[in-house]
Amino acid sequence: MSPQEHLKHYESLLAQRRFEVIAPLISEQAIFWFNDGTHRGLAEIRAAFERTWMAFPDEVYWLENIEWIALSDIAASCAYHFRWSASRDGRRLEGGGRGTTVLRVEDGGWKTIHEHLSRFPQV
């Protein structure tokens, strides 16, 4: 699987909203930076994902404008825009921001070692 295929697969598995299906694609040493803080390791990352899924049970999440900024046989990185839509209290909500994902080869396959998602800058 290429880094591009890994990212697409990861994105598609997120739609299942079950951490156990995406966990094999994330390094045990991963660090994820979200607006709510830093999440180190699978347990903290899982908790962050599950909090979001509970807050927005019908959330749809997708990536746009993916730019691969580094590619090698053992590491890769891309920047992108992420988007989401969900409802809460009967209101439709939408949002998004900028993201960066860093991948590395572990045990013969690509794993996400770092993900950084943040809001778009205020203009």
KASUL-V521931 format. One line per field, one symbol per residue. ss: DSSP state (a for helix, b for strand, c for the rest). phi: phi as a letter, one per 30 degrees, with the letter a starting at -180 (. if undefined). burial: 1 if it has 9 or more other C-alpha atoms within 8 Angstrom, else 0. Layout:
# KASUL-V521931
ss=???
phi=???
burial=???
This chain:
# KASUL-V521931
ss=ccaaaaaaaaaaaaccccaaaaaaabbbbbbbbbccbbbbaaaaaaaaaaaaaaaccccbbbbbbbbbbbbcccbbbbbbbbbbbbbbccbbbbbbbbbbbbbbbbccbbbbbbbbbbbcccc
phi=.deddedddeeddeddhbdddcedccddcdbccbedkcbciddddeeddddddddbdcdcbacbhdbdcabbdbaabbcaccbbbabbhicdbballcbbbccbdbhibdbdcabbcbddddc
burial=001001000110110000100110111001111100001111011101110010010010101001010000001111111111111000000001111111111000011111111100000
